[in-house]
Amino acid sequence: MNRQIFTLVTAAAALLLTSCGPTPQLKVKEAVLTLSPVDNNPSALHFSVYGGPEDAQLLRVSSPSAIRVEMHDVTVDAKTGAVSMAPMDRVLIPAGEKVAFKKGGKHVMMWGVNTIPRKLGEIETEFLFSNNERILVKARVQEIDGSDPDEKKAIDG
């Protein structure tokens, strides 16, 4: 009888292990910086953060190619419909979930983006999380119309 129970428990454990998917990993994907057409205005960085095995907080986004970087959120007043934007010092990234930083919602503003990302078509960004993970991402750089930054110059030039 004990052998049958042992076999049953072993079989159940094997089934549980094979049904488990891979452990989620904290990652940043789909990063795109849309350049402002006005040099002194901020450009907008949009991306998605995929939560890892435990909740974490996104504490900071930075880039050596920008003078100033801030996380912001857009809110709409339900009564008046007024849209406002406020800086955020951290964003919760729940375990195993996706948090989108997108137009009309959470996003990152970058001031003073230098010419290197404009010429390369990508900008190096670093994401710092409360669990001490640092994720380096090369975000694609585009104009507001979605074109590559130097595309218009090549056509006009």
N, C-alpha and C positions, 0 to 999 in steps of 0.2 A: 504493500500500500504506500509506504514512504517513497519508494522509487517512482510510483505513478505521480505523486504530488510533486516530487522534484522535477520530473520530466515536464509536467504541466507548467510549473513556475518558470522553468528554463525556456520553454516555448513561448510563454506570455512575455517574458523579458525580451526575447529576440524579436518578437513582433513589435513591441513598443520601441525598441531601438531602431528598427528599420522604418517605422512610420515617422520618426522624428526627422524634420527637415534640417538643413544646415542652420547653424546659429547665425542670427542676423549680425551684420557688421556695420558699424557706424561709417557712413560714407557720404560724400558730396558729389552730385552729378548734375548734368545739364546746365552748367554755369555759363552765362552769357552776360557780357557787359555791353550795354547800349550807351553809346557816347552821346553826350549833350551837344547840340549844334552850336551852343554858346559856350565859349571857352571858360568863363567864370562860373557857369552853372554846373551842378553835380551831374555825373553820369550815374546810371542805375544798373546794379548787378542783381540778376535773378538766377536762382538755382534751386535745387531740391536737396534736402538732407534726409537721409534714411537712417533711422534709429538703430542702434546696436542692441546687445543683449540686455542692457540696463538703461533706464532714463539717464539723460545727460542734458546739460545746458550748453547752448552755443553762447560763448562769452564774448568772442571778438572775431572780426574779419579784418584782415590787413593786407596791404600790398606795398612792396617797395617802389612801385610805379605810381603811387597816388600820394598826395600831400595829406589828405584827411579822409577817413573812412568811418561811416556811421551806419548802424542798423536802425531801420525805421519801420513803423507800421502805419497803415492807413485805416482810419475808422470813419464810418458814416453814422451821423446822428439819426436815429430812427424817427424822431419827431420832425426835425427840420430838413433832413436830407443833406445837411452840411457835411462836407468832407474835410477831415483834418489829418495831419500827419504828426507823429510824435516819435522821438528817438526811443530806442529800447536798449537796455544794458545787458540783457540776456534773453534767450528764447529756449523754452523747454522743447526737447526732442524726445518724445516718448519711445520707449523700447519697441523696436520692430515696426515703427510707424514712419510715414513720410510727412515731412513738413515742407511745404512749398513756399519759396520766396518768389512772388510773382507780381506782375503789374496789377495795381489796385489793392495790394495787400502788403505783407511783409516784404521788405527789399533792403538792399544795401546801397547807400549813396557814396560815391567816390568823387572827391574834388581834386582838381589838379592832376589829372591823368597825363603822364608825360608822353612824348612822341614814340617811344620804343614800342609799347603795346599797339599803338596805331599802325606802325609799320609792319610789325610781326603778325598782327591779327589775333593776338592772344595776350593775356595779362596774368602774371603769377599772383595767386591769392593764397593766404593762409587762414585756416579756420581753427580757432582754439576752443576746446570744449572743457567743461568742468571736470571731466575724468582725466585731464591732462593729455588727452589726445590732440595732436596737431595734424591737420590734413592739408597737404599742399595740392592745389588745383590750378591748372591752366585754363582760365575761362576764355571763351571765344569773344573777340571784340567785333562789334558791328555798329553801323550808323543807325539812326532811328528808323530808317526805311528797311532795315535788315541787310543792307549791302555791306561788303567789306569796306573798311575805312579808306583805302587808297583806290578803290574801284572807280569812283567818280573822277578822281584826278587823272587816272590813266585814260579814261574816255575823253575828258575835257582837254587834257594836255596834248 
